[in-house]
Structure formats: structure tokens, C-alpha cells
Amino acid sequence: MLIGEVARRSGVSARMLRHYEALGLVRPTGRTGSGYREYADEDIRRIFHIESLRSLGLSLREVRRALDDPGFTPAALVDDLIRQTRDRIAAETDLLTRLRRVGAAEPADWSEVLQIVALLQGLRSDRAGERQRAALALPRAAVMPVEALVEAVLSEEDPNVAGALRWALAQSGDGGLALLAEGLDAPTAEVRRRAVEAIAEIPSDAATVLLRDALANADLAVGRYAALALGARGVADAVPTLVDMVVEEAGDVDAADALSVLAGEAALAQQIAVRLVGRLDAAGDAATRRRLVGALADIPGNTAAQALADLSADADPVVAHTAAHLLRLRAAR
């Protein structure tokens, strides 16, 4: 069979067949009277073997060794090819992810593309300082690769970098909220905590809705952080959780501060006082009463004042002294 026919049937170009011959990979068995290359069936089988091995990623040198070395064992080479292929796939997947994130940010010009690429490269750094600088370098009006920022926020362990990333994400408005909401139900407690912290720094109604939902999260730490954030926003839904935090000594000082902020509204002040007094009636230990007394300190209104007056005669001297002192402070205002 002449070279043109071999090329047509095998799909290997005549030029490549000549290259194979020059490398000694496959030589035509004979020549015609006119000097044309003539391939035998065995030659054609070898061509197909060459192409099969090349399809696995072998170089021509490796193909020749595989076909001509009787002692060649493929296991090590195949394992190496698997490793190389995995590395190549990982690199291509990483490139695809970066391209997708650049596209999702909808840059208007190449300067914005370069800005996004610089951020993505900075976020990949092994150095915390470089990751922090990358986040802080973003202009307030910059286009944001939101998905990359959320991923960084949820995985960042350095507290300084995490703060910078939350700030950068907050500049994007509500763009990252859907992904952060998924983070609230992540299997890892640290990821859930980072998600609620990031949501708390986004000053929007949509973020407030997510924080309200987070009050009922199965992770108590998430619900408590959401309550503190909602308290700072003046949201009454946080009151029951904040009172529980005081009773259970779980961030009780911060919870008491949040309750005092909420008590700036008269109707809420009464609601808070009633809840705190109700927990006082059920509190059997002095330590809990001490925390509740402290929480009542900045709650205005007669209900809180009467509770302090009653507690000034408490059997526990610390509770009684603290309540009496707070009453004097209230009278002096």
C-alpha cells in the first residue's frame, strides 16, 4: 500500500509518516519499481499502535521505547502520565475558574480586567499581608469578582485579612448574599461563623433579612452573632436571643450592650425589662442574677427600676450591692 493510501486510511498525514520514518518509528517494508514507499500490513498495524500510544499522551520517544524495548513495563510510565494529566486538568480548571470570575464581574474595559486579575492573584498569595493589601487596594467603585471574594471570606483564617475581605465584599452591595447564605449552612462551624460575620457587615435590608433567618440557625453561635448584629441595627427580633445570651453567659456583656441600644425605643425598653425580670424570677443561682442585674442597668422605665429595687435586698451581697448602686446612678441622672 502506497503512502497516500496509508495516509487516507489511517488518518496520519503523509508528512507525519515521513517524520515517523526519519525517527525510525516505522519504515515501509519495501519500495515500488518507481521508488515509492510501500507499506505492508505489519507496517500499518505499527502505525495504528503508534497513534494509540500517542493518544495516551506519550511522546514519540516514549512510543518508540514502548514498541521496541522488550523489557519495557508500562506501569510507571502510565502512573506518570496520570499525574501529568491531573496536573494539567487542575491548571486548566483553575484558568477556567478565573476566566469565569472575570466574566461574571462584567468589566467595562481592560483596565477593569487588569484590576480584577490583580485581585485574584493577590487572593491566591501564601502571604497574609499580600492578601490583605489586595483586598484593601480595591477602589470603592470597583467592579467586584464577588464569587472569588466570598470564597476568600469563607476560607480566610487570618483575622486581619478576613476583616479586609469583609470590607471589600461589603462594597459590592448585595451581590454576595446568596453565596454567603449558603455558607450559613456549611458543614464546618468556622465557615458558618465567617459567613454570618460577613453578612453582618453588609448594610442592606436584604442582609437584615438573612440575619433574621440566622437567628433560628441550628448552630447557636451563628444565631447569637446574628442577634448581636441585629441589635446594632435596632431589630426587635433579636431580643429573645440576646436575653438568652445574658442568662447563659454566652457573650453576655456584648448582649447586654445590644439590649441597651434596643432599649432606646420606649416600647422595646418595656419588652426587654419584662423578659429580663421574668428570667430573674426563674434564676436560682446568684451568678445568673448578677448578669441579669448588669443587663438591667441601662434599661429605662419603671419595670427595670422596680426590679433593681427588689434586688437591692437580694440574699447575695454582690447582687444586692450592685442593684443598690445602679439605683443610685439612675436617680442621679
C-alpha positions as CSV (number, residue, x, y, z in Angstrom):
1,M,0.0,0.0,0.0
2,L,1.4,3.4,-1.0
3,I,1.9,6.3,1.3
4,G,-1.1,8.2,0.1
5,E,-3.5,5.3,0.6
6,V,-2.0,4.7,4.1
7,A,-2.5,8.3,5.0
8,R,-6.1,8.2,3.8
9,R,-6.9,5.0,5.7
10,S,-5.0,5.8,8.9
11,G,-5.7,9.5,9.2
12,V,-2.0,10.2,9.6
13,S,-0.7,12.7,7.1
14,A,2.0,11.7,4.6
15,R,4.2,14.3,6.1
16,M,3.9,12.7,9.6
17,L,4.5,9.3,8.1
18,R,7.8,10.6,6.6
19,H,8.6,12.1,10.1
20,Y,8.0,8.7,11.7
21,E,10.3,7.1,9.2
22,A,13.0,9.6,9.8
23,L,12.8,8.9,13.6
24,G,12.9,5.2,12.9
25,L,9.4,4.6,14.3
26,V,8.0,2.9,11.3
27,R,9.7,2.1,8.0
28,P,7.9,1.0,4.9
29,T,8.7,-2.6,4.2
30,G,9.6,-2.0,0.5
31,R,9.7,0.3,-2.4
32,T,7.9,0.0,-5.8
33,G,9.8,-0.1,-9.0
34,S,9.4,3.6,-9.3
35,G,10.9,4.2,-5.8
36,Y,7.6,4.9,-3.9
37,R,7.2,3.8,-0.3
38,E,5.2,0.6,0.0
39,Y,3.7,-0.3,3.4
40,A,2.9,-3.9,4.4
41,D,0.1,-4.9,6.7
42,E,2.6,-5.1,9.6
43,D,3.7,-1.6,9.0
44,I,0.1,-0.3,9.1
45,R,-0.5,-2.2,12.3
46,R,2.5,-0.4,13.8
47,I,1.2,3.0,12.7
48,F,-2.1,2.3,14.5
49,H,-0.1,1.2,17.6
50,I,1.9,4.5,17.4
51,E,-1.3,6.6,17.2
52,S,-2.9,4.6,20.1
53,L,0.0,5.3,22.4
54,R,0.2,8.9,21.3
55,S,-3.5,9.3,22.2
56,L,-2.5,8.5,25.8
57,G,-0.1,11.4,25.9
58,L,3.2,9.6,25.2
59,S,6.0,11.4,23.4
60,L,7.3,9.9,20.2
61,R,10.5,8.9,22.1
62,E,8.3,7.1,24.7
63,V,6.3,5.5,22.0
64,R,9.4,4.1,20.3
65,R,10.7,2.7,23.6
66,A,7.3,1.1,24.3
67,L,7.2,-0.6,21.0
68,D,10.9,-1.6,20.6
69,D,12.1,-2.4,24.1
70,P,11.1,-6.0,25.0
71,G,11.8,-5.3,28.7
72,F,9.6,-2.1,28.8
73,T,7.0,-2.2,31.6
74,P,4.2,0.4,31.2
75,A,3.1,0.8,34.8
76,A,5.5,3.5,35.9
77,L,5.0,5.5,32.7
78,V,1.2,5.2,32.9
79,D,1.3,6.4,36.5
80,D,3.4,9.4,35.5
81,L,1.0,10.2,32.6
82,I,-1.9,10.1,35.1
83,R,-0.1,12.6,37.3
84,Q,0.8,14.9,34.5
85,T,-2.8,14.7,33.2
86,R,-4.2,15.5,36.6
87,D,-1.9,18.5,37.0
88,R,-2.9,19.7,33.5
89,I,-6.6,19.4,34.3
90,A,-6.1,21.2,37.6
91,A,-4.3,24.0,35.8
92,E,-7.0,24.3,33.1
93,T,-9.8,24.2,35.7
94,D,-8.1,27.0,37.6
95,L,-7.8,29.0,34.5
96,L,-11.4,28.4,33.6
97,T,-12.5,29.5,37.1
98,R,-10.5,32.7,36.8
99,L,-11.9,33.5,33.4
100,R,-15.4,32.8,34.6
101,R,-15.0,35.1,37.5
102,V,-13.6,37.9,35.4
103,G,-16.5,37.5,33.0
104,A,-19.1,37.4,35.9
105,A,-17.8,40.8,37.1
106,E,-18.7,42.3,33.7
107,P,-15.7,44.6,33.3
108,A,-16.3,47.6,31.0
109,D,-12.7,47.9,29.8
110,W,-9.3,46.3,30.0
111,S,-8.3,48.4,33.0
112,E,-11.1,46.8,35.0
113,V,-10.0,43.4,33.7
114,L,-6.4,44.1,35.0
115,Q,-7.8,45.3,38.3
116,I,-9.8,42.0,38.7
117,V,-6.8,39.9,37.7
118,A,-4.6,41.7,40.2
119,L,-7.2,41.0,43.0
120,L,-7.5,37.3,42.1
121,Q,-3.7,36.9,42.0
122,G,-3.4,38.7,45.4
123,L,-6.0,36.5,47.0
124,R,-4.0,33.4,45.9
125,S,-0.9,34.5,47.7
126,D,0.5,32.4,50.5
127,R,1.3,35.7,52.4
128,A,-1.4,37.2,54.6
129,G,-0.1,40.7,54.0
130,E,-0.4,40.4,50.3
131,R,-3.9,39.0,50.5
132,Q,-4.9,41.9,52.8
133,R,-3.3,44.5,50.5
134,A,-5.1,43.1,47.5
135,A,-8.5,43.5,49.3
136,L,-7.8,46.9,50.6
137,A,-6.5,48.2,47.2
138,L,-9.9,47.9,45.6
139,P,-11.4,51.3,44.8
140,R,-14.9,51.7,46.3
141,A,-16.5,51.9,42.8
142,A,-14.5,48.9,41.5
143,V,-16.1,46.0,39.7
144,M,-16.1,43.0,42.0
145,P,-15.4,39.3,41.4
146,V,-18.0,38.5,44.0
147,E,-17.7,34.8,43.9
148,A,-13.9,34.9,44.5
149,L,-14.4,37.4,47.4
150,V,-17.0,35.2,49.1
151,E,-14.8,32.1,48.6
152,A,-11.9,34.0,50.2
153,V,-14.0,35.4,53.1
154,L,-15.3,31.9,53.9
155,S,-11.8,30.3,53.9
156,E,-9.6,33.0,55.4
157,E,-8.0,32.2,58.7
158,D,-6.0,35.4,59.4
159,P,-8.3,37.8,61.3
160,N,-6.8,40.9,59.7
161,V,-7.1,39.6,56.2
162,A,-10.6,38.4,57.0
163,G,-11.6,41.9,58.1
164,A,-10.2,43.4,54.9
165,L,-12.1,40.9,52.8
166,R,-15.4,41.5,54.5
167,W,-14.9,45.2,53.9
168,A,-14.2,44.6,50.2
169,L,-17.2,42.3,49.9
170,A,-19.5,44.9,51.6
171,Q,-18.5,47.3,48.8
172,S,-20.3,45.0,46.3
173,G,-23.7,45.5,48.0
174,D,-25.9,42.5,48.0
175,G,-24.0,40.7,45.3
176,G,-22.5,38.1,47.6
177,L,-25.5,37.5,49.9
178,A,-26.8,34.4,48.1
179,L,-23.4,32.7,48.4
180,L,-23.0,33.8,52.0
181,A,-26.4,32.4,52.8
182,E,-25.2,29.0,51.6
183,G,-22.2,29.4,53.9
184,L,-24.6,29.7,56.9
185,D,-25.4,26.0,56.4
186,A,-21.9,24.8,55.7
187,P,-20.8,21.6,57.4
188,T,-17.9,23.4,59.1
189,A,-18.5,25.7,62.1
190,E,-15.7,28.1,61.1
191,V,-17.3,28.6,57.7
192,R,-20.7,29.3,59.2
193,R,-19.2,31.8,61.6
194,R,-17.3,33.6,58.8
195,A,-20.5,33.7,56.7
196,V,-22.6,35.4,59.4
197,E,-19.8,37.9,60.2
198,A,-19.6,38.9,56.5
199,I,-23.4,39.3,56.3
200,A,-23.4,41.5,59.4
201,E,-21.1,43.9,57.6
202,I,-23.4,44.4,54.6
203,P,-25.7,47.4,55.5
204,S,-28.7,46.4,53.5
205,D,-32.3,45.3,54.1
206,A,-31.6,42.0,52.3
207,A,-28.7,41.4,54.7
208,T,-31.0,42.1,57.7
209,V,-33.5,39.6,56.4
210,L,-30.7,36.9,56.3
211,L,-29.6,37.8,59.8
212,R,-33.3,37.4,61.0
213,D,-33.3,34.0,59.4
214,A,-30.0,33.2,61.0
215,L,-31.5,33.6,64.5
216,A,-33.0,30.2,64.1
217,N,-29.9,28.6,62.7
218,A,-29.1,25.1,64.1
219,D,-25.6,26.5,65.1
220,L,-26.2,28.5,68.3
221,A,-23.0,30.6,67.6
222,V,-24.5,31.7,64.3
223,G,-27.8,32.7,65.9
224,R,-26.0,34.6,68.7
225,Y,-23.8,36.6,66.3
226,A,-26.8,37.4,64.2
227,A,-28.6,38.6,67.3
228,L,-25.7,41.0,68.2
229,A,-25.7,42.3,64.6
230,L,-29.5,42.8,64.6
231,G,-29.3,44.5,68.0
232,A,-27.0,47.1,66.5
233,R,-29.5,47.6,63.7
234,G,-32.4,48.2,66.1
235,V,-34.2,45.0,65.2
236,A,-36.5,43.8,68.0
237,D,-36.4,40.2,66.8
238,A,-33.0,39.9,68.4
239,V,-34.3,40.5,72.0
240,P,-35.1,36.9,73.0
241,T,-31.8,35.6,71.8
242,L,-29.9,38.4,73.5
243,V,-31.7,37.8,76.8
244,D,-30.8,34.1,76.5
245,M,-27.1,35.0,75.9
246,V,-27.1,37.1,79.2
247,V,-28.7,34.2,81.1
248,E,-26.4,31.5,79.6
249,E,-23.2,33.6,79.9
250,A,-22.6,33.4,76.2
251,G,-21.2,36.8,75.2
252,D,-23.3,38.3,77.9
253,V,-21.5,41.6,78.1
254,D,-22.0,42.2,74.3
255,A,-25.6,41.0,74.6
256,A,-26.3,43.4,77.4
257,D,-24.8,46.3,75.4
258,A,-27.0,45.3,72.4
259,L,-30.1,45.3,74.7
260,S,-29.3,48.7,75.9
261,V,-29.1,50.0,72.4
262,L,-32.5,48.5,71.6
263,A,-34.0,49.9,74.8
264,G,-33.6,53.4,73.3
265,E,-37.1,52.8,72.0
266,A,-39.6,53.0,74.8
267,A,-41.8,50.1,73.7
268,L,-38.8,47.9,73.3
269,A,-37.4,49.0,76.7
270,Q,-40.5,47.7,78.4
271,Q,-40.4,44.4,76.5
272,I,-36.7,43.9,77.4
273,A,-37.3,44.7,81.0
274,V,-40.2,42.3,81.3
275,R,-38.1,39.5,79.7
276,L,-35.1,40.2,82.0
277,V,-37.3,40.3,85.1
278,G,-39.0,37.1,84.0
279,R,-35.7,35.3,83.8
280,L,-34.7,36.8,87.2
281,D,-37.7,35.1,88.8
282,A,-36.5,31.7,87.4
283,A,-32.8,32.2,88.1
284,G,-31.8,30.0,91.1
285,D,-28.2,30.9,91.2
286,A,-26.5,34.2,92.2
287,A,-24.2,34.3,89.1
288,T,-27.1,34.4,86.7
289,R,-28.9,37.1,88.8
290,R,-25.6,39.2,88.8
291,R,-25.6,39.1,85.0
292,L,-29.2,40.0,84.8
293,V,-28.7,42.9,87.1
294,G,-25.9,44.2,84.9
295,A,-28.2,43.9,81.9
296,L,-30.9,45.9,83.6
297,A,-28.5,48.7,84.3
298,D,-29.2,50.7,81.1
299,I,-32.8,49.7,80.6
300,P,-35.0,52.7,81.2
301,G,-38.5,52.5,82.7
302,N,-40.3,51.6,85.9
303,T,-40.2,47.9,85.4
304,A,-36.4,47.8,85.4
305,A,-36.2,50.3,88.3
306,Q,-38.6,48.2,90.4
307,A,-36.6,45.1,89.7
308,L,-33.4,46.8,90.8
309,A,-35.1,48.0,94.0
310,D,-36.2,44.4,94.8
311,L,-32.8,43.1,94.0
312,S,-31.1,45.6,96.4
313,A,-32.4,43.3,99.2
314,D,-31.2,40.1,97.5
315,A,-29.7,37.4,99.6
316,D,-26.5,37.5,97.6
317,P,-24.5,40.5,98.7
318,V,-22.9,41.2,95.3
319,V,-26.4,41.2,93.7
320,A,-27.8,43.5,96.4
321,H,-24.8,45.9,96.3
322,T,-24.8,46.1,92.5
323,A,-28.6,46.7,92.3
324,A,-28.4,49.4,95.0
325,H,-25.5,51.1,93.2
326,L,-27.4,51.1,89.9
327,L,-30.4,52.6,91.6
328,R,-28.3,55.5,92.9
329,L,-26.9,56.0,89.4
330,R,-30.4,56.1,87.9
331,A,-31.5,58.6,90.5
332,A,-28.6,60.9,89.8
333,R,-29.3,61.1,86.0
